[in-house]
Amino acid sequence: MQSVYLPLQLAPNNLYQPILPNWSFNFLNVNAGVSSNASMEQEILQNVGSYGKQIGHLAEALEIVIERLKLLDDSALSDSDKDALKVFLGDVSAVRQLKKKNPQ
């Protein structure tokens, strides 16, 4: 029986395919988009806090504003507006409870 060898390649030599572009698990680098000032953004993340920490501070401050202005009792707000505020306050409360369970 005679063998025939053809320069035929049905599969690629390199099977590497990035699953999560812009992610690196070596040093956990995440680049979710283009920043207008990447060096400033990096400095803020290092010296002020992560995006999650910054959002948490905003949420806590907004919670105070909602309570001090008694927005849930404001007749000028629609029921839909009040529901949105209640959902937000519920989320802030849920995060607070999780932080109590898992202090760092």
N, C-alpha and C positions, 0 to 999 in steps of 0.2 A: 504494500500500500504506500502510495506516495503522499508526502505532506506538502501542503502549499502554504507559504507564509506571505501574507499581504500586509502592506503598511496601513492596516486598518485599526483605528482606535475608536471604540464605542463609549468609553468612559473617560472623563478628564483625569489627568495625572494628579492634580491638586484638588482635593475635595473640601477645601476650606471655604466656608461661607459665613460672614458675620451675621449673627442673629440679632444682636442689639447694637446697631451702629452708634458710635460716639460713647460707648461704655467700655471701660477697662477694669477688669477685676484684679489686675496686678496691684494697683495702688488705689483702686476704687475711684477712678476719674469719670465724671459724668459731664458731658457737654450736650445740653439739651437744645442749644440754639446759638445764634450769633448775638453777641453783646456789642453795644456801641462803644463800650469802654471796658474791655475784659479785665484789664489790670485793676481798675477801680472796683469792679464787681468781686474779684478775687480778694482784694483787701477788705472789703465789707464782710464777706463771708468769713474771713479769718478773724477779724477784729470785733465785729458786731454780733454775728451769729448766723446760723444756717437759715435758709428760707423758712423752714418750719418754725424755728424759734421766732423769727421776725413776724410771721403770720400769727403765731400765738400771742405775741405782745399786742398786735393790732386787734385781735379778737377780744382780749381782756379789756383793752381800752374802750372798744366799741360797746362791750357789755356794760361798762360803767356809764357811758353816755346814754344808752337805752334806758337804764334804770333811773338815772338822775333826771332825765327829761320825761320820765313816766310815759314813754311812747306806747306801751301796751294799753294804757288807759286813754290815749288820745282819740277823741271821736272823729278827728279829721282823717285818720288813717282808715283805710278799708280793712275788712276782715282778711282779705288776701295779704295785705301788707303786714298786718299783725301776725298772721300765720307764718310768714317768712321770717319775721323777727323771732318768733317762738322756736322755729326750727333752728335758727342760728344760735339762740341762747341754749337750746338743748345740746347742740354740738359742742359748744364751749363747756357746758357742764359735763358732758361725757368725757372730754379730754381731761378736765380737772380730776374726775374720778379715776381715770387711768393713771394719771400722774401720782395720785395718792397711793394707788396699789403698787406702783413701780417707781419709787423715788430714786433719783440718781444723785 
